[in-house]
Amino acid sequence: MMSHLRRYAWAGAASLFVAATLVASVTAQKADKDPKDNPDAKRPQVKLKAQPVIAMAPARVVLTAELVGGANDFEEFYCAGVEWEWGDGTKSESSTDCAPYEPGKSEIKRRFTVEHVFRVGAYRVMFHLKRRDKSVGAATVNIQVRPGLRDGLH
């Protein structure tokens, strides 16, 4: 009986090994593809950080949006407008005037930093890169602001 169970255990382990090898092989084949064939490989990722994410009111928070990876001349992000949604129903927007886009020459801006004051509450801040009125990249971060001394906390 015991040898019978061992034989099934080895057969199961061998099946798992073959399956893991196949998954690793398929993953490696996908990684070997030319990035030019995959438009997402050129698209930078939008990351948003807040410092601090938990604070006492009134909280002065520094928010930094960064474009990580991707092509420096990613056309969709070149000369994009910026919109911050503060999580309290208000927004801030900005845009710049740029030279016409030139592939391989024009460079995207990779870092956007702003400071904002938050009152007591929970906020979901959203950062958008926009072309005309369309969001082409976005990220969010949550901020928690607790009552401070000025808010009656003793």
Helices and strands as residue ranges (DSSP letters): H 2-32, G 35-37, G 39-41, E 45-51, E 54-56, E 59-68, G 75-77, E 81-85, E 91-94, E 111-118, E 121-131, E 134-146, G 149-151
